[in-house]
Structures are given as structure tokens and as C-alpha cells.
Amino acid sequence: MNNLNKYIVIGLIFIAGIVSFISGQFIIATVFFATAAIYSNIVTRVNTNS
């Protein structure tokens, strides 16, 4: 999976979090935001180490 695909996945997870937050599903939105943040940190650490 190249970097562009990883960033697209992070963006889609973040957008899903925004949509679920707007619709009132706050617990699911929190899970989506946390997943996007953790996955983003993993991607940036892999990019800086290689």
C-alpha cells in the first residue's frame, strides 16, 4: 500500500467520523477519530524511519 492510499484511508475514516458526529452517534465518532489519529501516527512513523 503506497502513501497515497494510506492517506486516502485516513481521510475516509476522518470523514466517517465527522458524518457520525453530525448524525449524533458520538461514541462511534470518537472511535473513528481515534482510529484516524492512531493510524496517522503509525503511517508517519513508518515514513520517517524509512
C-alpha positions as CSV (number, residue, x, y, z in Angstrom):
1,M,0.0,0.0,0.0
2,N,1.6,3.2,-1.1
3,N,1.5,6.5,0.8
4,L,-1.4,8.0,-1.2
5,N,-3.6,5.0,-0.4
6,K,-2.8,5.3,3.3
7,Y,-3.7,9.0,3.3
8,I,-6.9,8.3,1.4
9,V,-7.9,5.7,4.1
10,I,-7.1,8.1,6.9
11,G,-9.2,10.8,5.2
12,L,-12.2,8.5,4.7
13,I,-12.1,7.4,8.3
14,F,-12.0,11.0,9.4
15,I,-14.9,11.9,7.1
16,A,-16.8,9.0,8.5
17,G,-16.2,10.4,12.0
18,I,-17.5,13.8,11.0
19,V,-20.6,12.3,9.5
20,S,-21.3,10.1,12.5
21,F,-20.7,13.1,14.8
22,I,-23.2,15.2,12.9
23,S,-25.8,12.5,13.0
24,G,-25.5,12.2,16.8
25,Q,-23.6,9.0,17.1
26,F,-20.9,10.4,19.4
27,I,-19.4,7.1,20.6
28,I,-18.9,5.8,17.0
29,A,-17.5,9.2,16.0
30,T,-15.0,9.0,18.9
31,V,-13.9,5.6,17.7
32,F,-13.4,6.9,14.1
33,F,-11.4,9.9,15.2
34,A,-9.2,7.8,17.5
35,T,-8.6,5.3,14.7
36,A,-7.7,8.0,12.2
37,A,-5.3,9.6,14.7
38,I,-3.6,6.3,15.7
39,Y,-3.3,5.1,12.1
40,S,-1.9,8.5,11.0
41,N,0.8,8.3,13.7
42,I,1.7,4.8,12.5
43,V,2.0,6.0,8.9
44,T,4.1,9.0,9.7
45,R,6.5,7.0,11.9
46,V,7.0,4.4,9.2
47,N,7.7,7.2,6.7
48,T,10.3,8.9,9.0
49,N,12.1,5.6,9.7
50,S,12.5,4.5,6.1
